[in-house]
Amino acid sequence: MEEKKLDINSIIGFVLIFGILIFMFYQNKPTPEELEAQKAQQEQVEAEQKEAEEAVQENATLTTTSPQVNLQDSTAIANYKSAIGAFGYTQPSEGTTTLENDLVYLEIGNKGGQIIEARMKQFKTYDSIPVYLVKDGNAQFGLSFSTSDNRVLNTKNLYFEPTLSTSGENQILSMKAKTGPDHFLEYRYEMKPDDYLVDFTIRSQGLNGVLNSSQPVKMEWNLKGIRHNKSITYENRYTRLTYSYEDGKIDKLSEGGDDEDTEQDIKWLSYRQHFFSSILASKDEFKTAELTSINLVEEESRTARFTKEYTSVVPLEVTGGELSKNMHWYYGPTDVAVLDQYADLNLDDSIPFGWGIFGWINRYVFTPFYAFLSGIFPYGIAIIIMTILVRLAMSPATYKSYLSQAKMKVLKPEITELGEKYKDNAMKKQQETMKLYGKAGVSPMSGCIPAFIQMPIFYALFMFFPTSFALRQKSFLWADDLSSFDTIYQFPEGFSIPFYGDHISLFPILASVAIFFYMMMTTGQNMPQQPGMPNMKFIMYLMPFFMLVFFNNYASGLSLYYFISNLITIGIMLVIKNFILDNDKIHAQIQENKKKPKKENKFQKKMREMMEQAEEQKKAGKR
């Protein structure tokens, strides 16, 4: 191994470098005049720093996520004080403070004192990322108010001083924008363990000389709904601004377009994002609120991030020169099992169960019934069991409907004969047909009554499956989410069939086939064509087609229900036809009914008289 030696060239090189460094040092050495100027400048900076530190008097030190404003930068301090006026007492700091329990994570920023992140800790989106209701500036909350010297300030530009403490198991965060040691505007957050509801209080102290008491403070809450589902158009259908007003009345802004409204006596405001909601509730009603909803979805997109943008502007009264308002924030699932816990606020009314009796059936029958079944069986099997039980409960109506159709089938030859006899006189044909029905004891409407009875069930289930939180992301067979549509084929990006969508769902196809065979049994072959009545065979083909197209973009659980429901109904009707009803006995009974004198009720008498009068007028006209 060769021994390394320091040669003469290396020595010369080091000497030259050292010499150059010494030369540069002396060349840049300040003159006595420059030293004197630097000393004066340093004393000025230190004086300004001391003044700034005395002005802000920081009372608490918290770990922050970004560096504080440079207090040696006198220009930055001057600009900050100019922007916020008297509130320059609070030290400008871009930090954040966290409140969290096992359910929800909230991050509150020092700037604005508002929630800048709200994350659900137990739920994921369709693509397995955490569910965020607030993130990356999609929400803004603040107060705008006039000062006594006629300036307009917004708390979104103020810096709040955080103090985190506990009361028992509750976490309490006080955010104060100060004008002095005991003069401040405070946002107070209190989070309880295992609770989505966070108490939120806005109050001021010692600001009666700062706030302009003749002008209300405007509270503004803005939020753009973050996408959580695989189909943004489907999610947007159930994304709405809902509010409670005037002692429990519920209203909503438009589902499909832009909308605005002004309402009074608001109890709570819900920014619903299908299965998750951001709600602001007040212990004392908001006297008025200006509400706006803007639709951000024009068509299906696999990359769009937001559904609707909501804005609420609520005036808050200044009493005695001070501000005080007790409220609640709710960031959590739109789940009746959760929202029922806040019965005093009636937050469960924000769930779209449906209106009137339909919503009542959904809320108090199907929702608890399915919750019971899904607690025992897998979610898809629970739907099938619920379908079987519902169809069995409705089987008496099915029997009445089929019995009416059997009677109409027996009368069909006689009705055809009347049609031929009075083919040139539609009014007379209708009269004679009604007389035949009366003598035979048959009502053509009796087959429609069971259908009307089942309509509340139909609509309640129509609202139940897409909005039931229990079905969210629950799979069955090829469907990966029973609360959304199933997909067996996805069309290429950018290709979509109008009204049908960008995919093919299998459950609606099965349901359409089943309803086609059901209608063949009940309508196509048995119902005679009546004057003025719609073509039944046309409806027989229209209804399955309508289901195929319309249900392609609805919850797969709903299509599963109708597939199983129609299969069961077909089975029940086959049993009725082959083992319960006897056409010969029905025919004999009709003939017996014809022999008996039939007493008209008031309605039948009135109808007969009207038809006879119309016939007389027609004859008089021909003369």
C-alpha positions as CSV (number, residue, x, y, z in Angstrom):
1,M,0.0,0.0,0.0
2,E,1.5,3.3,-1.0
3,E,1.9,5.8,1.8
4,K,0.1,9.1,1.2
5,K,2.2,12.2,1.4
6,L,1.3,15.9,1.4
7,D,3.1,17.2,-1.7
8,I,4.3,20.8,-2.4
9,N,1.4,21.5,-4.8
10,S,-1.2,20.8,-2.1
11,I,0.6,23.0,0.4
12,I,0.6,25.9,-2.1
13,G,-3.1,25.4,-2.8
14,F,-4.1,25.6,0.9
15,V,-2.0,28.7,1.4
16,L,-3.6,30.5,-1.5
17,I,-7.1,29.6,-0.3
18,F,-6.4,30.8,3.2
19,G,-4.9,34.0,1.8
20,I,-8.0,34.7,-0.3
21,L,-10.3,34.2,2.7
22,I,-8.3,36.6,4.8
23,F,-8.4,39.2,1.9
24,M,-12.2,38.8,1.6
25,F,-12.7,39.3,5.3
26,Y,-10.7,42.5,5.4
27,Q,-12.3,43.7,2.2
28,N,-15.8,43.4,3.7
29,K,-14.9,44.7,7.1
30,P,-17.3,47.6,7.9
31,T,-15.9,51.1,8.5
32,P,-16.4,52.8,11.9
33,E,-19.2,54.9,10.2
34,E,-21.0,51.7,9.0
35,L,-20.6,50.1,12.5
36,E,-22.3,53.2,14.0
37,A,-25.2,53.0,11.5
38,Q,-25.7,49.2,12.2
39,K,-25.8,49.8,15.9
40,A,-28.5,52.5,15.6
41,Q,-30.6,50.3,13.3
42,Q,-30.3,47.3,15.8
43,E,-31.5,49.6,18.6
44,Q,-34.5,50.6,16.5
45,V,-35.4,47.0,15.7
46,E,-35.1,46.0,19.4
47,A,-37.3,48.9,20.4
48,E,-40.0,47.9,17.9
49,Q,-39.8,44.3,19.0
50,K,-40.2,45.2,22.6
51,E,-43.3,47.4,21.7
52,A,-44.8,44.5,19.7
53,E,-44.2,42.0,22.5
54,E,-45.8,44.3,25.0
55,A,-48.8,44.8,22.7
56,V,-49.5,41.1,22.2
57,Q,-48.6,39.8,25.7
58,E,-49.0,36.1,24.8
59,N,-50.8,34.3,27.6
60,A,-50.6,30.7,26.2
61,T,-48.0,28.7,24.3
62,L,-49.2,25.8,22.1
63,T,-47.5,23.6,19.6
64,T,-48.4,24.9,16.2
65,T,-48.2,23.4,12.7
66,S,-46.6,26.4,11.1
67,P,-44.2,29.2,12.3
68,Q,-45.5,32.4,13.9
69,V,-45.4,35.8,12.2
70,N,-41.9,37.2,12.5
71,L,-42.1,39.7,15.3
72,Q,-39.0,41.5,14.0
73,D,-40.8,42.3,10.8
74,S,-42.3,45.6,11.7
75,T,-44.1,45.9,8.4
76,A,-46.0,42.6,8.9
77,I,-47.1,43.7,12.4
78,A,-48.3,47.1,11.1
79,N,-50.3,45.5,8.3
80,Y,-51.8,43.0,10.7
81,K,-52.9,45.7,13.2
82,S,-54.3,47.8,10.4
83,A,-56.4,44.9,9.1
84,I,-58.0,43.9,12.4
85,G,-58.0,47.1,14.4
86,A,-58.5,46.7,18.1
87,F,-58.1,42.9,17.9
88,G,-54.4,43.2,17.3
89,Y,-53.9,42.3,21.0
90,T,-53.9,38.6,20.1
91,Q,-50.6,37.4,18.7
92,P,-50.9,36.3,15.0
93,S,-50.2,32.6,14.8
94,E,-51.2,30.1,12.1
95,G,-51.4,27.2,14.5
96,T,-54.1,24.6,15.0
97,T,-55.6,22.7,17.9
98,T,-57.2,19.3,17.8
99,L,-60.4,17.9,19.4
100,E,-61.1,14.3,18.9
101,N,-62.8,11.3,20.4
102,D,-63.4,7.7,19.1
103,L,-66.0,9.0,16.6
104,V,-64.8,12.3,15.1
105,Y,-61.6,14.3,14.6
106,L,-61.9,18.1,14.5
107,E,-59.0,20.5,13.8
108,I,-59.6,24.2,14.7
109,G,-57.4,26.9,13.2
110,N,-56.1,29.9,15.1
111,K,-56.8,32.1,12.1
112,G,-60.6,32.5,12.2
113,G,-61.1,30.2,15.2
114,Q,-63.1,27.9,12.9
115,I,-63.1,24.2,12.1
116,I,-60.8,23.6,9.2
117,E,-61.0,19.8,9.2
118,A,-63.7,17.4,10.2
119,R,-63.0,13.7,9.7
120,M,-65.1,10.6,10.5
121,K,-63.0,8.1,12.3
122,Q,-65.1,5.0,11.7
123,F,-66.2,5.4,8.1
124,K,-64.5,5.2,4.6
125,T,-65.6,6.5,1.2
126,Y,-66.3,4.2,-1.8
127,D,-62.5,4.2,-2.6
128,S,-61.5,3.4,1.0
129,I,-60.2,6.8,2.1
130,P,-61.5,8.5,5.3
131,V,-64.7,10.4,5.1
132,Y,-64.1,14.2,5.4
133,L,-66.8,16.7,5.8
134,V,-64.4,19.6,6.1
135,K,-61.0,19.7,4.5
136,D,-58.7,21.8,2.3
137,G,-60.8,25.0,2.7
138,N,-64.1,23.6,1.5
139,A,-65.9,25.3,4.5
140,Q,-65.8,28.8,5.9
141,F,-67.4,30.1,9.1
142,G,-67.2,33.6,10.4
143,L,-68.8,36.7,11.8
144,S,-68.8,40.0,10.1
145,F,-69.7,43.1,12.1
146,S,-69.4,46.9,12.2
147,T,-67.2,48.6,14.8
148,S,-68.0,51.7,16.7
149,D,-65.7,53.7,14.3
150,N,-67.7,52.3,11.3
151,R,-65.2,49.7,10.1
152,V,-66.4,46.3,8.9
153,L,-64.4,43.3,10.3
154,N,-64.7,39.6,9.6
155,T,-63.5,37.0,12.2
156,K,-62.1,34.9,9.3
157,N,-59.2,37.4,9.2
158,L,-58.7,37.5,13.0
159,Y,-56.2,35.4,15.0
160,F,-57.6,33.6,18.0
161,E,-55.7,32.6,21.0
162,P,-56.3,28.9,21.9
163,T,-56.6,27.5,25.4
164,L,-57.3,23.8,25.8
165,S,-58.6,22.3,29.0
166,T,-60.8,19.5,30.3
167,S,-63.9,19.2,32.5
168,G,-64.3,15.7,33.6
169,E,-64.0,13.6,30.4
170,N,-65.0,16.6,28.2
171,Q,-62.5,18.5,26.2
172,I,-62.9,22.3,26.1
173,L,-61.3,24.6,23.6
174,S,-61.5,28.3,24.1
175,M,-60.5,30.5,21.2
176,K,-60.2,34.2,22.0
177,A,-59.6,37.2,19.8
178,K,-58.5,39.9,22.3
179,T,-58.6,43.6,22.4
180,G,-57.2,43.6,25.9
181,P,-56.4,41.3,28.8
182,D,-60.2,40.9,29.7
183,H,-61.8,42.1,26.5
184,F,-62.3,39.5,23.8
185,L,-64.5,37.6,21.3
186,E,-64.6,33.9,22.2
187,Y,-65.5,30.7,20.3
188,R,-65.9,27.9,22.9
189,Y,-66.0,24.3,21.7
190,E,-66.8,21.4,24.1
191,M,-66.5,17.8,22.9
192,K,-67.8,14.9,24.9
193,P,-66.5,11.3,24.6
194,D,-68.3,9.0,22.1
195,D,-70.5,11.9,20.8
196,Y,-70.8,13.5,17.4
197,L,-72.4,16.6,18.9
198,V,-70.0,19.5,19.9
199,D,-71.3,22.3,22.0
200,F,-70.4,25.7,20.5
201,T,-70.8,29.1,22.1
202,I,-70.1,32.5,20.7
203,R,-69.7,35.3,23.3
204,S,-68.0,38.6,23.8
205,Q,-66.7,40.4,26.9
206,G,-65.8,44.0,27.2
207,L,-66.6,44.8,23.5
208,N,-69.4,47.2,24.1
209,G,-67.1,50.0,23.1
210,V,-65.9,48.1,20.0
211,L,-69.1,46.6,18.5
212,N,-71.6,48.8,16.8
213,S,-74.7,47.7,18.7
214,S,-77.1,49.4,16.2
215,Q,-76.0,46.8,13.6
216,P,-76.5,43.0,13.9
217,V,-73.6,40.7,13.7
218,K,-73.8,38.5,10.6
219,M,-72.9,34.9,11.0
220,E,-72.0,33.2,7.7
221,W,-71.5,29.5,7.2
222,N,-70.4,28.2,3.8
223,L,-69.6,24.6,2.8
224,K,-69.0,22.7,-0.5
225,G,-70.1,19.1,-0.1
226,I,-67.2,16.6,-0.6
227,R,-67.9,13.6,-2.8
228,H,-68.1,10.3,-1.0
229,N,-69.9,7.9,-3.4
230,K,-68.8,6.3,-6.7
231,S,-71.6,8.1,-8.6
232,I,-71.6,11.8,-8.0
233,T,-75.0,12.2,-9.7
234,Y,-76.6,9.5,-7.5
235,E,-75.1,11.1,-4.3
236,N,-76.2,14.5,-5.4
237,R,-79.8,13.3,-5.6
238,Y,-79.8,12.9,-1.8
239,T,-77.6,15.9,-1.0
240,R,-79.7,18.8,0.2
241,L,-79.9,21.8,2.5
242,T,-82.6,21.0,5.0
243,Y,-83.8,23.1,7.9
244,S,-86.3,23.1,10.8
245,Y,-88.4,26.2,11.4
246,E,-91.5,27.4,13.2
247,D,-91.8,24.7,15.9
248,G,-90.8,21.6,14.0
249,K,-91.7,22.3,10.3
250,I,-89.2,20.8,7.9
251,D,-88.3,22.3,4.5
252,K,-85.5,21.8,1.9
253,L,-83.9,23.7,-0.9
254,S,-83.9,22.3,-4.4
255,E,-82.5,18.9,-5.1
256,G,-81.6,19.3,-8.7
257,G,-80.8,23.0,-9.2
258,D,-79.8,26.3,-7.7
259,D,-82.2,27.6,-5.0
260,E,-82.4,30.2,-2.3
261,D,-84.9,31.1,0.5
262,T,-85.3,33.3,3.5
263,E,-86.9,31.7,6.6
264,Q,-87.7,32.7,10.2
265,D,-87.4,30.9,13.5
266,I,-84.8,28.4,12.4
267,K,-84.0,25.6,14.9
268,W,-81.2,23.9,12.9
269,L,-79.5,24.0,9.5
270,S,-78.4,20.7,7.9
271,Y,-76.0,20.5,5.1
272,R,-76.7,16.9,4.1
273,Q,-74.2,15.0,2.0
274,H,-76.3,11.8,1.4
275,F,-75.1,9.6,4.3
276,F,-73.3,12.3,6.3
277,S,-74.4,15.7,7.6
278,S,-72.9,18.9,8.8
279,I,-75.5,20.5,11.1
280,L,-75.6,23.7,13.1
281,A,-78.3,23.8,15.7
282,S,-79.3,26.6,18.1
283,K,-80.6,26.3,21.6
284,D,-82.5,29.5,21.0
285,E,-84.0,29.7,17.4
286,F,-82.3,31.9,14.8
287,K,-84.8,34.6,14.2
288,T,-84.1,34.6,10.4
289,A,-81.7,33.1,7.9
290,E,-80.8,33.6,4.2
291,L,-80.2,30.2,2.7
292,T,-78.6,29.4,-0.7
293,S,-77.9,26.1,-2.5
294,I,-75.8,25.9,-5.7
295,N,-75.7,22.7,-7.7
296,L,-72.1,21.9,-8.8
297,V,-73.0,18.7,-10.7
298,E,-74.0,19.0,-14.3
299,E,-73.3,15.4,-15.4
300,E,-71.7,12.2,-14.2
301,S,-68.0,12.5,-13.7
302,R,-65.4,10.2,-12.2
303,T,-63.1,13.0,-11.1
304,A,-65.5,15.7,-9.8
305,R,-64.9,16.5,-6.1
306,F,-68.0,18.5,-4.9
307,T,-71.8,18.1,-5.1
308,K,-73.5,21.3,-3.9
309,E,-72.3,24.5,-2.3
310,Y,-74.4,25.8,0.6
311,T,-74.4,29.2,2.3
312,S,-76.4,30.4,5.3
313,V,-76.3,34.0,6.5
314,V,-77.8,34.4,10.0
315,P,-78.0,37.8,11.9
316,L,-77.1,37.6,15.6
317,E,-78.4,40.3,17.9
318,V,-76.0,42.4,20.0
319,T,-77.5,42.9,23.5
320,G,-76.1,45.5,25.8
321,G,-73.2,45.9,23.5
322,E,-72.2,42.2,23.9
323,L,-72.8,39.0,21.9
324,S,-73.9,35.7,23.3
325,K,-75.2,32.6,21.3
326,N,-75.3,28.9,22.4
327,M,-75.2,26.4,19.6
328,H,-74.1,22.9,18.6
329,W,-72.0,21.5,15.8
330,Y,-72.9,18.0,14.4
331,Y,-70.5,16.3,12.1
332,G,-71.6,12.7,11.6
333,P,-73.6,10.1,9.8
334,T,-77.2,10.7,8.6
335,D,-78.2,7.7,10.6
336,V,-81.5,7.5,12.5
337,A,-79.8,5.3,15.2
338,V,-77.4,8.1,15.9
339,L,-79.6,11.2,15.4
340,D,-82.3,9.7,17.7
341,Q,-79.9,10.4,20.5
342,Y,-80.6,14.1,20.0
343,A,-84.3,14.0,20.5
344,D,-84.4,17.4,22.1
345,L,-83.1,18.9,18.9
346,N,-85.2,16.7,16.5
347,L,-82.1,16.1,14.3
348,D,-83.6,12.9,13.0
349,D,-86.1,15.0,11.0
350,S,-83.2,15.8,8.7
351,I,-83.4,12.3,7.3
352,P,-85.4,12.0,4.1
353,F,-87.9,9.4,5.1
354,G,-90.6,10.7,2.8
355,W,-93.7,12.8,3.4
356,G,-96.9,12.0,5.1
357,I,-98.0,8.5,5.7
358,F,-95.2,7.2,3.4
359,G,-92.5,8.7,5.7
360,W,-94.3,7.4,8.8
361,I,-94.2,3.8,7.4
362,N,-90.6,4.2,6.4
363,R,-89.6,5.7,9.8
364,Y,-91.6,3.6,12.2
365,V,-92.1,0.3,10.3
366,F,-89.4,-0.5,7.8
367,T,-86.4,1.2,9.5
368,P,-86.8,-0.6,12.9
369,F,-88.0,-3.8,11.2
370,Y,-85.0,-4.0,8.9
371,A,-82.6,-3.1,11.8
372,F,-84.0,-6.1,13.7
373,L,-83.6,-8.5,10.7
374,S,-80.1,-7.2,9.8
375,G,-79.0,-7.8,13.4
376,I,-79.7,-11.5,12.9
377,F,-79.1,-12.2,9.2
378,P,-76.7,-10.9,6.5
379,Y,-77.9,-7.7,4.9
380,G,-79.0,-9.1,1.6
381,I,-80.7,-12.1,3.2
382,A,-82.4,-9.6,5.6
383,I,-83.9,-7.8,2.5
384,I,-85.2,-11.1,1.1
385,I,-86.8,-12.1,4.4
386,M,-88.4,-8.7,4.8
387,T,-89.7,-8.9,1.2
388,I,-91.3,-12.4,2.0
389,L,-92.9,-11.1,5.1
390,V,-94.2,-7.9,3.4
391,R,-95.7,-9.9,0.5
392,L,-97.3,-12.4,2.9
393,A,-98.9,-9.5,4.8
394,M,-100.2,-8.1,1.5
395,S,-101.4,-11.5,0.2
396,P,-105.1,-10.7,1.2
397,A,-105.0,-7.7,-1.1
398,T,-103.4,-9.9,-3.8
399,Y,-106.2,-12.4,-3.4
400,K,-108.9,-9.6,-3.8
401,S,-107.1,-8.3,-6.9
402,Y,-106.9,-11.7,-8.6
403,L,-110.5,-12.6,-7.6
404,S,-111.7,-9.4,-9.3
405,Q,-109.7,-10.2,-12.4
406,A,-111.1,-13.8,-12.5
407,K,-114.6,-12.4,-12.3
408,M,-113.8,-10.0,-15.2
409,K,-112.5,-12.9,-17.2
410,V,-115.8,-14.8,-16.7
411,L,-117.8,-11.8,-17.9
412,K,-115.5,-11.1,-20.9
413,P,-117.8,-12.9,-23.5
414,E,-120.8,-10.9,-22.3
415,I,-118.9,-7.7,-22.4
416,T,-117.7,-8.5,-25.9
417,E,-121.3,-9.2,-27.0
418,L,-122.4,-5.8,-25.6
419,G,-119.5,-4.2,-27.5
420,E,-120.7,-5.6,-30.7
421,K,-124.4,-4.8,-30.0
422,Y,-123.7,-1.2,-29.2
423,K,-120.6,-0.6,-31.3
424,D,-122.1,2.6,-32.7
425,N,-123.2,4.0,-29.4
426,A,-120.4,4.3,-26.9
427,M,-122.6,5.9,-24.2
428,K,-125.2,3.1,-24.4
429,K,-122.4,0.5,-24.4
430,Q,-121.0,2.0,-21.3
431,Q,-124.4,2.1,-19.6
432,E,-125.2,-1.6,-20.4
433,T,-121.7,-2.6,-19.3
434,M,-122.2,-0.9,-16.0
435,K,-125.6,-2.6,-15.6
436,L,-124.0,-6.0,-16.2
437,Y,-121.3,-5.3,-13.6
438,G,-124.1,-4.3,-11.1
439,K,-126.2,-7.4,-11.8
440,A,-123.2,-9.7,-11.5
441,G,-121.9,-8.1,-8.4
442,V,-118.6,-7.1,-10.0
443,S,-116.8,-3.8,-9.7
444,P,-114.1,-3.1,-12.3
445,M,-112.5,-0.8,-9.7
446,S,-112.1,-3.6,-7.1
447,G,-108.9,-4.8,-8.8
448,C,-107.4,-1.3,-8.5
449,I,-108.1,-0.8,-4.8
450,P,-105.5,-3.4,-3.7
451,A,-103.0,-1.5,-5.9
452,F,-103.8,1.8,-4.2
453,I,-103.5,0.1,-0.8
454,Q,-100.0,-1.0,-1.7
455,M,-98.9,2.4,-3.0
456,P,-97.8,3.7,0.5
457,I,-95.7,0.5,0.8
458,F,-94.1,1.1,-2.6
459,Y,-93.2,4.7,-1.9
460,A,-91.9,4.0,1.6
461,L,-89.6,1.3,0.3
462,F,-88.6,3.6,-2.6
463,M,-87.3,6.1,0.0
464,F,-86.0,3.4,2.5
465,F,-83.4,1.7,0.4
466,P,-81.4,4.6,-1.0
467,T,-81.4,6.5,2.4
468,S,-81.0,3.6,4.9
469,F,-77.6,4.1,6.5
470,A,-77.7,0.4,7.6
471,L,-77.3,-0.6,3.9
472,R,-74.4,1.7,3.2
473,Q,-71.4,-0.3,1.7
474,K,-73.1,-3.6,2.6
475,S,-72.5,-6.2,-0.1
476,F,-74.7,-9.0,-1.5
477,L,-73.8,-11.3,-4.4
478,W,-72.3,-9.1,-7.1
479,A,-73.6,-5.8,-5.5
480,D,-70.9,-4.2,-3.4
481,D,-73.2,-1.6,-1.9
482,L,-76.9,-2.3,-1.4
483,S,-77.6,1.5,-0.9
484,S,-76.3,2.2,-4.4
485,F,-76.6,0.6,-7.8
486,D,-74.8,-2.6,-8.7
487,T,-72.6,-2.7,-11.8
488,I,-71.9,-5.7,-14.0
489,Y,-70.5,-3.5,-16.8
490,Q,-69.0,0.0,-16.8
491,F,-69.1,1.9,-20.0
492,P,-65.9,3.6,-21.2
493,E,-65.1,7.0,-19.7
494,G,-67.2,9.7,-21.3
495,F,-69.8,7.4,-22.7
496,S,-73.3,7.4,-21.2
497,I,-76.8,6.5,-22.5
498,P,-79.4,9.3,-21.8
499,F,-81.6,8.5,-18.9
500,Y,-79.9,5.1,-18.5
501,G,-76.4,5.9,-17.3
502,D,-72.8,4.9,-17.8
503,H,-73.2,1.4,-16.5
504,I,-75.4,-1.8,-16.6
505,S,-77.0,-3.0,-13.4
506,L,-78.2,-6.6,-13.2
507,F,-80.7,-6.4,-10.4
508,P,-83.0,-4.0,-12.4
509,I,-82.9,-6.4,-15.3
510,L,-84.0,-9.3,-13.2
511,A,-86.7,-7.1,-11.6
512,S,-88.0,-6.0,-15.0
513,V,-88.3,-9.6,-16.2
514,A,-90.2,-10.5,-13.1
515,I,-92.6,-7.6,-13.4
516,F,-93.2,-8.4,-17.1
517,F,-94.4,-12.0,-16.3
518,Y,-96.4,-10.7,-13.3
519,M,-98.2,-8.2,-15.6
520,M,-98.8,-10.9,-18.2
521,M,-100.6,-12.9,-15.6
522,T,-102.7,-9.9,-14.2
523,T,-103.2,-7.5,-17.0
524,G,-102.3,-8.6,-20.5
525,Q,-104.6,-11.6,-20.9
526,N,-107.4,-11.1,-18.4
527,M,-108.4,-7.4,-18.5
528,P,-110.8,-6.5,-21.3
529,Q,-110.3,-3.2,-23.1
530,Q,-112.8,-0.6,-21.9
531,P,-113.8,2.6,-23.7
532,G,-111.8,5.5,-22.4
533,M,-109.4,3.2,-20.6
534,P,-105.7,3.0,-21.4
535,N,-104.4,0.1,-23.4
536,M,-103.4,-2.5,-20.8
537,K,-101.0,-4.4,-23.1
538,F,-99.1,-1.1,-23.7
539,I,-98.8,-0.7,-20.0
540,M,-97.7,-4.3,-19.7
541,Y,-94.6,-3.5,-21.8
542,L,-94.1,0.1,-20.6
543,M,-93.8,-0.8,-16.9
544,P,-90.9,-3.3,-17.2
545,F,-89.1,-0.9,-19.6
546,F,-89.6,2.0,-17.1
547,M,-88.2,-0.1,-14.3
548,L,-85.2,-1.3,-16.4
549,V,-84.2,2.3,-17.3
550,F,-85.1,4.2,-14.1
551,F,-83.9,1.7,-11.6
552,N,-80.5,1.3,-13.3
553,N,-79.4,4.3,-11.2
554,Y,-81.1,3.5,-8.0
555,A,-80.2,1.4,-5.0
556,S,-79.6,-2.3,-5.8
557,G,-81.4,-3.2,-2.5
558,L,-84.5,-1.7,-4.0
559,S,-84.2,-3.6,-7.3
560,L,-83.5,-6.8,-5.2
561,Y,-86.7,-6.2,-3.3
562,Y,-88.8,-5.8,-6.4
563,F,-87.3,-8.8,-8.0
564,I,-88.0,-11.1,-5.0
565,S,-91.4,-9.4,-4.4
566,N,-92.6,-10.1,-8.0
567,L,-91.4,-13.7,-7.8
568,I,-93.3,-14.2,-4.6
569,T,-96.4,-12.5,-6.0
570,I,-96.3,-14.7,-9.1
571,G,-96.1,-17.7,-6.8
572,I,-99.0,-16.6,-4.6
573,M,-101.1,-15.9,-7.7
574,L,-100.4,-19.4,-9.1
575,V,-101.4,-20.9,-5.9
576,I,-104.6,-18.8,-5.8
577,K,-105.4,-19.7,-9.5
578,N,-104.7,-23.4,-9.2
579,F,-105.7,-24.3,-5.7
580,I,-108.1,-21.6,-4.3
581,L,-110.2,-20.1,-7.1
582,D,-112.6,-22.1,-9.3
583,N,-113.8,-20.4,-12.4
584,D,-116.9,-22.6,-12.7
585,K,-117.9,-21.6,-9.2
586,I,-117.2,-17.9,-9.9
587,H,-119.4,-18.2,-13.0
588,A,-122.2,-19.9,-11.1
589,Q,-122.1,-17.2,-8.4
590,I,-122.3,-14.4,-11.0
591,Q,-125.4,-16.0,-12.5
592,E,-127.0,-16.3,-9.1
593,N,-126.2,-12.6,-8.5
594,K,-127.9,-11.6,-11.7
595,K,-131.2,-13.2,-10.5
596,K,-131.2,-11.3,-7.3
597,P,-132.6,-7.7,-7.3
598,K,-129.7,-5.3,-6.9
599,K,-130.3,-2.2,-4.8
600,E,-128.4,0.8,-6.0
601,N,-126.4,2.9,-3.6
602,K,-126.4,6.6,-3.9
603,F,-123.3,6.7,-5.9
604,Q,-124.5,4.1,-8.4
605,K,-127.9,5.9,-8.7
606,K,-126.2,9.2,-9.3
607,M,-124.0,7.7,-12.0
608,R,-126.9,6.0,-13.7
609,E,-128.9,9.2,-13.7
610,M,-126.0,11.2,-15.1
611,M,-125.5,8.7,-17.9
612,E,-129.2,8.6,-18.7
613,Q,-129.3,12.4,-18.8
614,A,-126.3,12.5,-21.1
615,E,-128.0,10.0,-23.4
616,E,-131.2,12.1,-23.5
617,Q,-129.2,15.2,-24.3
618,K,-127.4,13.3,-27.1
619,K,-130.8,12.2,-28.6
620,A,-132.2,15.7,-28.3
621,G,-129.1,17.0,-30.2
622,K,-129.7,14.7,-33.0
623,R,-133.3,16.0,-33.5
